[in-house]
Amino acid sequence: MATFALCTRFLPHLRHPGLYPRTYQFRNVPSINRAQHTHTHTHTPRKPTRLKLPPILSLFVAVSGLIYYAATLHISPQPKTLNPQTFTEYILTSKTPVTTSPPSHTAIFSLRPVHHPSQPLPFSEGILSVQIKQPQLQIARSYTPLPSSTTGEDDGALRFLVKREPGGEMTGYLFSLGVEDRLFLRGPTVEYIFPPAGEVDKTLFIAGGTGIAPALQLAANSLAPETEILWAVRRRAETEGVMADEVERLVRKIKGKVSVRVFVDAEGGIRIQDVERGIEGGKVAVVVSGPEGFIKWVAGEKVWRGGREEQGKLGGIIRKVLERSGGEVTVFKL
Ligand SMILES: Cc1cc2nc3c(=O)[nH]c(=O)nc-3n(C[C@H](O)[C@H](O)[C@H](O)COP(=O)(O)OP(=O)(O)OC[C@H]3O[C@@H](n4cnc5c(N)ncnc54)[C@H](O)[C@@H]3O)c2cc1C
C-alpha cells in the first residue's frame, strides 16, 4: 500500500510461466516466515545404453515427436482463472460511490470472473493483493480485495475499495469503466503472512484512507484473537454510506473479534495515546497501511534497496510510544 507511485511496466518476455511455479506470490515477507523443504536425493548413474534404430524408424519417431509437440501447443493454453503469470478476464458488475452526498472520491468496484475459479484464493494465508491492468498504457497497479460479502459458495467475485487519484493513470481508467465492461487481473500476491495461532494476542491495524481494505481483510481471516483497527480519514464521508455497511457487516459477522475506530484529520486524527493504548497488554502485531506519508508518520518510511521496497527503520509515532512505555510488539508496514 505504501507507494502510490508504484508502477509495474509489463515485461512479458521475462514472465515465462515455468519460472513461477506457485499459484500465488509473496512480497515484502521475511523469508524466515516461509517453510523451506529441501530434499537430498542420491543417485548412482547407470551405464548408458545406446539404442540403434533403422533409418526409416528414426524418421518415424522424429515426425511423431514433431506432431506431438505441435498438438500439445494447442492443448496447453494459458490458464483462464486468476494466476500470477497471465492476466485473466473479469466483468465489472457494479461501481458504487461510498457516498453520493457529498460526492466521494472512493467507490467499491465489484468484479465477477468470466471463468469460474477451480479453487478459492488463499485468504487464510495472509493479506492478498491482485494487479489490475490498464490496457492502453500497458501498466498494472495493485489493489486489495475487500472481505467477501456473501456466506455462500465462492464464485470468485472480488470487490475493491478504490480512491480516485487526480491525474491517476489507473484510477482514471477504472472510474471511466461502466457496468459489464471487461477488466484484466493477475495475482494474488501475499503482502503479509498472518502470524500462526497463539503467536500474538492481538493485531493493531493502523489504516489511512483505502488502507482500511487490507485491515478488513486481516480482521476477517487472521488467527489473532482480537483485531483493533484505527482508521484515519481526511473526511468523515469516506467512512459513511457503503463503507459504513461494510464495516458493520464484518463487525456483526466476527462478533467481539474486531473493533474499528474512526479518526478524522480535521478533528485531530490519530493521537499518540491511541497508539499507546492499542499496544498495551500482551504480544501485539502492528500493521500499518496507507499512503506513503501516512506510513512514514506512523512507523517511519519504507526504503528502496536494489529495486526492492524494504521495511526501513522503525520511526514515527510507534517508535515514540515504544521508547516511552515499551511493549512486546512487531511492526509491519504494508
Ligand atoms: C499492495 C498494494 C495494494 C493496494 N491496494 C489499493 C486499494 O485497495 N485501493 C486503492 O485505491 N489503492 C490501492 N493501492 C494503490 C494503487 O496500487 C495505486 O497506486 C493507486 O490507485 C493510484 O494509481 P494511479 O495509476 O491512478 O495513480 P498514479 O498515476 O500512479 O498517480 C498517483 C498520484 O501521483 C500523482 N503523480 C503521478 N506522477 C507524478 C509525478 N511525476 N509528479 C507528481 N505527481 C505525480 C498523480 O497525479 C496522482 O495524484 C495499493 C497499492 C499497493 C502497492
The ligand as an ORCA input file, in Angstrom:
! r2SCAN-3c Opt
* xyz 0 1
  C      -0.109     -3.848     -2.378
  C      -0.928     -2.633     -2.758
  C      -2.303     -2.633     -2.550
  C      -3.069     -1.508     -2.894
  N      -4.415     -1.534     -2.675
  C      -5.163     -0.451     -3.012
  C      -6.591     -0.445     -2.798
  O      -7.181     -1.416     -2.307
  N      -7.274      0.672     -3.162
  C      -6.663      1.772     -3.714
  O      -7.355      2.766     -4.036
  N      -5.328      1.782     -3.928
  C      -4.568      0.708     -3.612
  N      -3.220      0.711     -3.865
  C      -2.631      1.852     -4.607
  C      -2.808      1.587     -6.108
  O      -1.978      0.499     -6.488
  C      -2.423      2.781     -6.995
  O      -1.122      3.177     -6.660
  C      -3.397      3.940     -6.859
  O      -4.721      3.527     -7.191
  C      -3.002      5.108     -7.777
  O      -2.867      4.642     -9.080
  P      -2.995      5.599    -10.342
  O      -2.358      4.908    -11.504
  O      -4.394      6.066    -10.525
  O      -2.165      6.875     -9.899
  P      -0.744      7.366    -10.448
  O      -0.821      7.670    -11.902
  O       0.292      6.389    -10.017
  O      -0.615      8.710     -9.638
  C      -0.759      8.762     -8.203
  C      -0.715     10.228     -7.779
  O       0.579     10.748     -8.002
  C       0.498     11.860     -8.861
  N       1.668     11.769     -9.752
  C       1.905     10.801    -10.660
  N       3.082     11.042    -11.274
  C       3.567     12.181    -10.720
  C       4.728     12.955    -10.915
  N       5.656     12.598    -11.810
  N       4.915     14.062    -10.165
  C       3.995     14.432     -9.240
  N       2.864     13.745     -9.013
  C       2.669     12.646     -9.750
  C      -0.812     11.747     -9.615
  O      -1.306     12.991    -10.032
  C      -1.688     11.117     -8.561
  O      -2.226     12.076     -7.695
  C      -2.449     -0.373     -3.491
  C      -1.059     -0.395     -3.707
  C      -0.305     -1.499     -3.339
  C       1.180     -1.491     -3.591
*
